[in-house]
């Protein structure tokens, strides 16, 4: 039973993102056998498209039922053995998550944490790695709690000098910002389906370099069964081979979403994300919001902004939802001070205007003196 009034609201949270009608329609296609040649063709198409979007010519692409969190865990479990050292480069809450994940697998995890709203720098990473002995480094491309887009290409070059494997969390960036796996020397690029790809939640997405696969093959065993690359590899090379039941209808939706992405073109899609980010931030600024993210690291896929004076979660998030637009509260050190907004995937400029219009009404109802249409005018400029 659907929740009355919820399904027609505009999702402006940083994931899940709105799903286009054609992609939703794909979910409703009849389910076929999980080992059929028909589904195998769809999965191969999705793998090829993910390679293109992740900037790799020949990465091994793993697609299985799960979430971005499972993809994080799969990356750690397949590349690191108990007792190995992992440097967790974190710009916020979701970067931090690699620490307990690693420790659950017996890996020695050392955090290197940026100030809230900022990013770890290449020099800081170089100094942290100088002690030696780190098998791998985790980098979060876009941190969903702070809106920070880290300089992954520069950080990856530092890690490579120290001979560390590079694991990149691209959950909040893949298909919304450039990711160049081969050019940047990344060993794992991981993501989920529900953000800039524009698919309903439920798929873990990983691309693994040949170096990453060699590392997995060099381990006698790993501390996972379901997420073991070697268990999945036969079914990814030939999706008619059974390992675990594929999420058949989600693959229909993923293919439909990838069709949309490739038809738009990656450069055009990245430019659109940058334009929408600028448009939203200009409008929000005119309404009195101020960025909680260092201007040098603003992501094109989402924004984190402090409330105007006199506004809090109860006076903003709840009435905004009642007006038909759903935003997210801040996390971690910024909890209660502002809101997080997603503008990625298949969001349009019309969606941005709808959100800003609702935000203005909420703020005016809370007693703020805002010129009528200020957010819309700033956004359109």
TANORTA-V473075 format. One record per pair of residues at least 12 apart in sequence whose ideal C-beta (glycine too) atoms are under 7 Angstrom apart, sorted by the first residue. I is the first residue (numbers start at 1). J is the second residue. Records with the same first field share a line. If there is no record, write none. Layout:
BEGIN
I->J, J
END
This chain:
BEGIN
9->321, 324, 325, 326
10->324, 325, 326, 351, 354, 355
11->326
12->325, 326, 327, 341, 342, 355
13->326, 327, 328, 340, 342
14->144, 172, 302, 328, 340, 342
15->172, 194, 195, 342
16->194, 200, 201
17->194, 195, 198, 342, 344, 345, 347
18->345, 346, 347
19->198, 199, 200
20->198, 260, 346
22->256
23->198, 199, 253, 256, 257
26->252, 253, 256
27->200, 249, 252, 253
29->249, 252
31->248, 249
32->248
34->245, 246, 248
35->240, 242
37->240
39->239, 246, 248, 251
40->238, 239, 240
42->251, 252, 255
43->63, 239, 246, 251
44->239
45->255
46->63, 251, 254, 255, 258
47->61, 63
49->258, 262
50->205, 207
51->207
53->174, 175, 261, 266
54->174, 179, 181, 189, 207
55->179, 180, 181, 182, 183
56->181, 182, 207
57->182
59->181, 207, 208, 209
60->208, 213, 236
61->207, 236
62->206, 208, 229, 232, 236
63->203, 205
64->204, 232, 244
65->202, 203, 247
66->204
67->192, 201, 204
68->171, 190, 191, 192
70->204, 227
71->190, 191, 192, 204, 205, 206
72->97, 98, 101, 169, 190
73->101, 227
74->204, 206, 224, 227
75->167, 188, 190, 206
76->98, 101, 102, 105, 107
77->105, 222, 223, 224, 227
78->216, 222, 228, 229
79->136, 165, 167, 188, 212, 215, 216
80->102, 105, 107, 135, 136
81->219
82->105, 106, 107
83->106, 108
84->107, 108, 135
85->108, 110, 133, 134, 135
86->102, 107, 108, 109, 134, 135, 136, 138
87->110, 112, 128, 129, 134, 137
88->109, 110, 111, 112, 138
89->112, 120, 125, 137, 138, 139, 155
90->111, 112, 113, 114, 140
91->114, 119, 120, 140, 143, 146, 148, 150
92->143, 145, 146, 148, 332
93->145, 331, 332
94->140, 143, 144, 145, 169
95->140, 143
96->111
98->138
99->111
105->223
106->223
112->124, 125, 128
116->146, 332, 333, 334
117->146, 148, 292, 293, 294
118->148, 294, 297
119->148, 150, 151, 297
122->154, 155, 158
125->155, 158, 159
126->158
129->158, 159, 162, 164
134->162, 164
135->164, 165
136->164, 165, 167
137->159, 164, 166, 167
138->167, 169
139->152, 155, 156, 166, 168
140->169
141->168, 169, 170, 173, 179
142->172, 173, 177, 299, 301, 302
144->172, 302
145->331, 332
146->293, 304
147->293, 298, 299, 302, 303, 304
148->293, 297, 299
149->173, 177, 297, 298, 299
150->297
152->168, 184
153->184
156->184, 185, 186
160->185
165->187, 211, 212, 215
166->185, 186, 187
167->187, 188
168->186, 188, 189
169->190
170->189, 190, 191
171->191, 192, 195
172->195, 301, 302
173->196, 301
174->191, 196, 197
175->196, 197, 261, 269
176->196, 273, 300, 301, 344
177->270, 273, 300, 301
178->270
181->207
186->209
187->209, 211, 212
188->206, 208, 212
189->207
190->205, 206
191->205
192->204, 205
193->205, 254
195->344, 345
196->301, 344, 345
197->257, 345
198->257, 260, 345, 346
199->253, 254, 257
200->253
202->247, 250
203->247, 250, 254
208->229
213->229
216->229, 230
226->244
231->243
260->346
273->300, 301, 344
274->300
276->343, 347, 349, 352
277->300, 303, 343
279->349, 352, 379
280->303, 341, 343, 352, 379
281->303
282->378, 379, 381
283->356, 375, 376, 378, 379
284->303, 305, 375
285->378
286->374, 375, 378
287->359, 360, 363, 370, 374, 375
288->308, 368
289->305, 306, 307, 308
290->305, 306
291->305
292->304, 305, 306, 334, 338
301->342, 343, 344
302->340, 341, 342, 343, 344
303->341, 343
304->330, 334, 338, 340
305->338, 339
306->337, 338
307->337, 338
308->363, 368
311->363, 366
312->336
313->329, 336
315->366
316->339, 362
317->329, 339
319->362, 365
320->358, 359, 362
323->358, 361, 362
324->358
325->354, 355, 358
327->339, 340, 341
328->340
352->379
353->376, 379
356->375, 376, 379
357->376
359->375
360->374, 375
END
